[in-house]
Amino acid sequence: MTRKIIIDTDPGIDDAMAILFAFAAPELEVVGLTTIFGNVQTHLATQNALRLVEFAGRAHTPVAHGAEQPLVIPYDRIPEIVHGADGLGNTHQPAPEGQAIERTAAQFIVETVMQHPGEITLVPVGPLTNLALALDLEPRIVNHVQEVVLMGGAATVNGNVNPAAEANIWHDPHAADQVFTAGWPLTMVGLDVTMATTMDEAYLAGLRATRTGDYIYQISRFYQQFHKLAHNLDGCHTHDPSAIAYLLDPTLFTTERGPIRVITDGIAAGQTLLDRRRAWLAPNAWSDLPEVTVCTGVDAERLLDLYRACILRP
């Protein structure tokens, strides 16, 4: 039986790599893409999502346009140095033929979850604004979603925007704090594991045997250059695809459990702070909060084998 997922995304090169991974995995049914700002502005995220479903031969997959601003703070930083001006490594893909559906991302999430209680897994791989808005629209989705598996945060390592914060959480920390404390089954696939898995040049070149693999190779050229500049790395970190890998095989990861709060202002805004003390001391802002699952270790070799197997599947 396939697992129904909605990918909330800001494509983005690693988003594209994750979306194509999910489409290639027979265990997953992508029932929709919802778009968000982050790697690009939301209007371009929507165009790129449409491009990806059409490239994958899944043009019937709904794409819902999402929030264009964070809940509280302004959004005015586009990481063109990471993903290029077009979000897909400046590869200048043709315009999509399709259009986004009329419902907003939050509406689509709520309607789909409530129509399929216990069956939908939400996979946000960008800022969490759409999920927070969905919670505001219909709080009962907490009890009707199967799971939330998100790429974002950093529990045991530094962030990648600054020492405190990972980019997806930093872009809308207020939404992230709402999502982490909502009480639904939630797993965080953060920088603790995504930066521990590297796709080097030989690995990416080895994907070119299929049309999808060649597409990934082409868009990765720009991404590789960024990683060389920023990290002195002859390869790229495996961010968003790691969330899809968790869905397919959670045994790839070691995990911890505990409540997380997201710092919403000050120098540490965007930090995902995991309480490891098990709250036996005086009551505090973490007390009585639901525990979430946090990935803290990964079998990188097995994860890369899984990704390769899916992308190279005939």
N, C-alpha and C positions, 0 to 999 in steps of 0.2 A: 504494500500500500504506500503510495507516494505521500510525502509531507507537503502540505499547502503552505506557501510562504508569500509574504509581501515584503519586497525589498524597498526600503526608504533610502534614497540615494541622491548624491550630488556629483554625478559623473563628470570629470574625474577618471584618471587612468586606472587607478587600482579599483575604483568602483566598476569600471568596464570589465576588468579582469574577473571581478567577483560575479557580476551579472552573467557573463558568458560561462563561467564555471557552474553556476546554478542551472542555467539552461541545459548544459551538457550532462548534468547528473540525473540519471533516470529516477533516483530516489526522491527528487524534488519536483514540485509543481509550482511554478512561479505564477501566482494568480493576479499579480499586478505589481507595477512599479509606482512609487510615489516620490516626488522630487522635492528638493530642498536646496537652499543656498549652502555654500561652503567652499568647495573647490572652485565653483563658478557661481554666478548669480542664478537664481531659480529659473528664469526664463531659458537660459542656456542649458541648465540641468535637464529641463523638460525636453528640449530639442535633442540633447544627447541621448536621453533615455529612449526617445522615439527612434533615433538612429540605431540604437543597440537592439531593440526588439525587431526592427526590420532586418538588420544584418543577420540576426540569429534565426530568421524565418519564423518569428513569433509575433507578427504584426497584430494578431488578435489579442495580445496581452494588453490590458488597459494600462495607460499611463495617466496619473493624476497629478496635476500641478499643485505644488505645496506652498508653504509660507515663504514670504520674500524678505522677512526681517525677523530677528530674534524677539522673544517676548518682551524684554525690557531694554537691553542695551542696543546700540546701533550696530549695523553690519556694514563695514566699508573696506574690508581687506580681502582682495582676491589674490590667491597665491599663484599668479601666472608663472612664477619661476619654477613651480613644482609641476604643474599640469599643462602649461601653455595657455595662450589666450583663448583657445577653443575648448580647453578642458581635456582634449584627446591628443595631447602632445604635438599640437600645431600640424596635424595631419590633414586638416581641412576636408573633413568628410562631407559627402553630398547632403543637401537638405533632406529631411525626412518627408515622406509622403503623407503620413498620418498626422493626427492631432490628438492633443490631450482630451480626456473625457470632460464633461461639464462639471462633475462633482470635484470639490477640492480634495486634496490628499487626506485631510482629517476626516471628511465625510466618507470617503471611500474606505478608509481604515475601519471606521465605526460600522458602516453598513456591512462590510465583508465579514468582520468578526462576529457581529450579531446574527448574521444569516447562517454562519457556520460555527456554532458554539463549540469550543474545545478543539477546533481543527486548524486554526490559523496561527502560524508563527510569524511574528514581526521581526524583520531583520534590518534594523536601521544601521546604515554605514556612513552616516553624515550627522550633522547636528540634530538634536532631538526635538525640535520645535513642533513638527507635525504630530509626534506622539503625545506631546503635552497638550496640544490643541484637541486631539482626539479624546484624551482623558477628560478635558473640560466639557466636550460635547456629550459624552456618554461615559460616566465613571464606571458603569457596569462592565465595560470591556475588560477590566482587570480580572474579572471572574470568568470571562468567556474566551480569552485568548489561550492558546496552548502554551506559548512561551514567547519571551522576548530575548533574542540573541543579538547583542549590539557590538559593533566595533567602535571602541572609544575608550578613553580613560587610561590611567596608569596608576597601578597600586603599589608597585615595588621598585619602579624606575622613574627617572625624570620624564617630564613631558617633552613634546617636540615643538611647541610654540615658545615655551619658556621652561625653566626648571620645574614648574608646578603643573602645567596643564598640557593635555593632549588636544589637538586641534578641534576635533568634533565637539568635545565638551566645552572647550574655551569659547567657541562661537556662540553658544547659548547656554550658559551655566544654569540659569534659572529653570529652563526647560529640563535640563539634565537632572537637576535635583528633584524635580517633580517626578520624572520617570523612574529614577532609582529608588524613590521612597513610596511608590504607588502600591506595592504589595502584590504585584503579579510575578510569576516565575521569570526570573531575569538572570541572564548570564552576560558578563562583561568579558569581551575578548579585546584586551587592550595592548598597549605598547609592551607590556611585560612579555608577551609572546609574539606579537607581530614583527617586532624588530629583531627577534631571535631567529627568524626564518628569512633567508635571503635567496632570491632568484638571481643567480649570476648570469653572465653573458652566455656561457655555454648552455646553461639550462634553458634560457629563453630562446636561443637559436634552435635548440632541440624540439621546440614546440611547432616549428614552422612546417611540419609535415602535413598539417591540416589547415584548411582555410581559416578556421577560428584561431588556431595557434599562430598563423602568420599575421593575422590582424593584431593579436596581442603583442607579437614581436615588434610590429611597426609602431604602435602607439607607445611602446616602452622605451623607444630611443630617447625621447625627451626626458622621461622619468629617470632613466639611467644617468643622464648627464647631471640632473639635479643631485642624485645620490652621490655621485662622484664629487661634486662641488661641496655639498653640505656635510657629507659623512666620510669622504675619502673612501668610498665603497665601490668596488667593481661589481655592482649588482644593485638590486632594489629590495627594500623591505616588503614583506608580504602582509600588508595591512588588511584591507577589506576581504580578500579571498580567505583569510583565516576564519572569519565568521561563518562563511559557507562550509569550510572544512569542519568546524565544530558541529554543524548540523548533521553532516555526513558521518562523522566518527568522533564522538566526544572523547574516546580513549586516547586520542592524540595529545590530550592536554591533562596537566595536573591542575587542580583547583583548590581554592579556599572558599569558606563561607563566612559572611559577616555583613553587617549593615554598612552602607556607603552614604555619606553626605557629600554634596558638591559645593565647594566654596564659591560664592556668587559675587564677591567684590574684593577689592584690595589687590595686593601684589600676587596673591595665590589664587585669583579668580580662575575657575575651571578645574581646580584640583579635585580629583576623586579620592576622598579620604576614607579608607577602609578601617573600621574599628576591629582590631585584633584582640582587644582586651576582654571581649565577651561581656562588656558592660557590667561588671560586678562592683564597680566603684560607684561614686555618687551619680545620681541621674544627670543626664546631659542631652545634647541635641541628637545623639545617636540612640538613646534609650528607647526601647519598645518599637524600634523600627524593624521592618522585615529584613531578613537576611537575603543577600543575593549571592550568586556564584561568580567567582572571579578566577579567570585563568591566569596562573602564575608560572607555568612551565609548558613546554611543547616538545614533541618529538618532530623536529624540523624535517628530518629526512623522510619520515613517513608522510608528513603533510605534503611535501613536494612530490612524492610519488603519487599520492592521491590526486593532486591537481593535474599532473602530467597525464595520468590514466584517463581522466575525464576529458581533457582537452584533445587528446589524441584518439579518443574513441571514434571509430569509423561512423 
